[in-house]
Amino acid sequence: MRILAAFSALVGGAAGIGWLVTGALGAVIAGASVLLASVSLYRYAARCVLHLAGAYPISRDVGPGLYRLVERLAARAGTPGAAPRLYWLPGNAPNALATGRDLAHAAIALTPDLLALLDRDELAGLLARELACLARGDTRPGDIAAALAGGLMLIARWPHQFQRAAEAGEQTSNQWARRPAAWVGAAWRMSLALVAAGVVRAASSAERVHAADAAGAQMLSDPLPLARALAKLSAANSTRPAREVNPGLAQQFVVAPYIEESLRPLFSTPPSSSARLQRLTRQALQPVAYAG
């Protein structure tokens, strides 16, 4: 309902602006354009997230055991035949993300290092958590926000790339002449980062994260494997990896990936890993809730 309300507000606002500028025709054109863009973003946000993350498919020949595990967990969750597609994520920092507007159009992406870091129970706990997140529809607002914010952060890098290309072909050693361009580029990047961070924060919800953790733990009748997995992933992502993640996608990962120091305060969203571990530990002390 929140997504529908947001789309309605966007279309109505665009139509109102169009009416003020050019009358009825402007209202129709502006409203229809925003409606088409919104529907396209809703339908294809997951593809955008996978593309921005650099994900690529895992074939059944390469990961048959992984597919069997996900299918068993999907059946346990009451959604047999609706197992998500699996993708690899590039990079050397173990992590995973789930994306998709529903289980029929869902994907789980993970780094190869994740399989080496976690034991089978911990991997099952993490995948159960991602399946619960998809089944509850928790990924929908995050996908839209990540597609928008990730695209903005991609655009924010353009001046830096242009400047590097110009410097590579420049023969002069006059650093002062290049400073104004650097300042303009930095201002452009920070402006877009602020907008992208605002989009991410508007779509973030600490309660959704905690609820997905709890649902995934309940699927296995034991929250401790997920808690151990979160602890390992948090420790592994605390240092700078060889390949950094697009900051606009940070909230889509199971645990917060390492992002650039200057942007970290903008894109850090609650809850913290320690808060999630505390809740899972408290759930582990309530065996009655996980019996059966």
N, C-alpha and C positions, 0 to 999 in steps of 0.2 A: 504493500500500500504506500509506503514512503517513496519508493521508486516511481510509482504512478503519479503520486502527488508532485514530486520534483519535476517529472517530465511535463505534467500539465502546467506547472508554474512557468517552466521555460517556454513552452509553446505560447501560453497566454501573454507572457511578457514580451516575446518577440513580435507577436501579432499586434500588441498595443503600441510598441515602438514603430512598427510599420505603418499603423494607422495614423500616428502623429506625423510621420514623415511624408507619406504619399497617399494616405487615404485607404479606402477599402482594398484596392489592388495590392498596395504595399503590405497590408495586414495579412492577406491571403498568401502572398509570396513568402513573407518572413515566417509566418506560422507554419506553412507547409515545409519550408526548408529546415527549420529547427526540428519539426516532427520527424522528418526523414532522417536527419542526422542522429536524433535521439534513438530512434528505432534501430538504426544501423549500429550504433554504439552498444545498445543493449544486446543485440544478436551476435556481434562480432568482437565484443570486449575480450573474451577469453582468448581468441586468436591473437589479438593485439598483445595481450600479456605474455603469451608463449613466445611471440616473435621478439618482443622487447627483451625478454629474458634469454634469448638465444637457444631455446629448447628445441630438441629434435627427437623424433619418435623412437621408442624402444620396440623392436620387433619381437614377436613371440619366440623366434628361434634364438635370440640373444638372451632374453629374460623369461623363460618359461616358468620358473619357480616363482618369480615376482608376480607374474600374471595370475598364477594359481592362488597365491596368497591373497591378492586383492579380490579375486572372485569369491573366495571362501568368506572373506570379511564382508563383502557386499551381500552375500546370501545370509550371513548372520544378522546383518542390519535389516533384513526383510526386503531387500531389493535385488533378488537374483536376476541375472541377465542385464543388469544396469551398471556393470562395473565400468569405471572410467578408463580412458586411454592413458597409457603411460609414456612419459618422455624423460629423456636425460637433460640435465642442466649442465652447462659448461662451468668450469671453475674448480678450484681445489679446496673450497670451504664447504664441508658437508651441510646440506640443507635440503628443504623440499617446499613445494607450494602446491596448492590446489586451486583450480580455476574452472569456471563453467556456471551457467545460469541454472542448471539442474543436472541430475545424474546421467540423463540421456545425452547431454552435451558437455560432459565433464572431462577433465584431465588432471592427473597428478604428475608433477615433474620433480625429479630428484637428482642429486649429483651422484656419480658413481662412488665417490668416497664415503657416502652415507652407508652403503652396504658393508664396507670394511669396518666402519666405526661401531655400528650397532649390532648386537646379537639378534637372533631371530625374534625373541619376545619383544625386544625394544622396537624393532622394525615393525612388527605387527601392531604395537601400541601406537606408533606414529601414523601408520597408514589408516588404522581405525579412526584416529582423530581427524584425519583429512577426509575420510569418507563421511563421518558424522557432520563435518563442516559443510560438505556438498549437499548431503541429504537435508540439512536444516535450511539450506538456501543462504547461508552466511556469506558465501563468496560473491553473490551478485553485486552488492554495493561496492565491495572492494575491487572487483574486476573493472567496473566502470571508472572508479577513481584512479586505479592503477594505470588504465589505458590513457586517461587524460593526463595524469601527472607524469607518467613515464614518457609520453610524447613531448610534453613541455620541457622535461629535463634533457631530452634528446635535442630539441631545438636550442636549448640554452647553451649547448656546447658548440654551436656553429661559429660564433665569433672567435672562440679559442682555436678552433681548427683552422679557420681562415688566417688568423694571426700567425700560427705556427707555419702554415704553408708560405706566407709572405716572408717570414723571417728566414725560412730555409733557402729562399731564392734571393735574399737581399745581401748585397756585398758590403754595405756600410756597417760600421760598428757603433753608430750613434744611437745609444740606448734612450736618450732623452726624446728623440723623435718618435719612438714607438710607445712612449708612456701614455699619451692621450688615448690611443686606440685600446691599450690594455685597460685603462680605467672605464672606457665605454663598454668594453666587453664584460668586465667584472660587474658593472651596474646592470647590464642586460641579464646576465646569468643569475644574479641575486634576485632581481625582480621576478623572473619566471620561477625561480626556486620558491619564493614566498607564495606565489599563486598555487604552484603544485603542492606545496606543503599544506596550504589551506584546504585544497580538495581532498587530500589524503586524510587530514584530521576530521573533516566533516563526515567521511565515510567510516571512520574507525570507531570501534566500540569495544571497550574492555570486557563488558558482560558477554558479548558474542564470543570472544576468545575463550573466556572461562567456561561458557556453556558448551562450546565445541570440545574443549578438553574433557569436561565431565562426561559428555555423551560418548566420546571415543573410549574413555576409560570404562564406562559402563558396558560398552559393547564387548569388552574382553573380561568383564567382571573383576578387573584388577587395575587400579590406576598407577601402580608402581612401575611397570615397564615404560609407560609414557613419561613418567617423571624422570626416570633414568635417561631416557632418550633426550628429553629437553635439557637436562643438565649437561650431557655430553655435547650437544649441538651448541649450547650457549658458550661453553668453554672454547670450542673449536672456532667459533665465529668472532671471538674477542680480539683476534689479531688480524692484521692486514693481509688479505689473500692476494694471490697473483692477479686475479681478475675481480675488480670491484663491481658491485651490483648497481644498476640504475636506481637512484634513491627513490624514484616514484613508485617502484615495485616493492619496497622494503617491507610494507605491512602485509604483503601477500605470503611471505615466507613463514614457516613454522616458528622459527625464532628469528629475531632481528639480525640481518646480515651486517657485516662490517661495511660502513659507508664513509665517505670522506669526512674528516674531522670537522670542517667548517659547516657542513650540512647536517651533521648528526643531530644537533638540537632541534632543527626544523622538522625532521622526519621521524623522530623517536615518538612512537605512540604507545599508550598504555595497553595492557598491563606489562610490567617487567617480568622477566623470566623467574625471578625470585618469588614474586607474588603468585605466579602460576604454580610453581613448585609447592608453595605453602598450601594452596587449595587442594592440590592433588594428594599431598601428604595427609591433610585432614580427612579427605575422602577415604584414604586407605585405612584410617582408624575407625571407619564405620562399616564393618563387614556386612552388616545386615542389608545395607543399601545395595551391595554388590553380590548378594547371595543368589544362587539359582542358575 
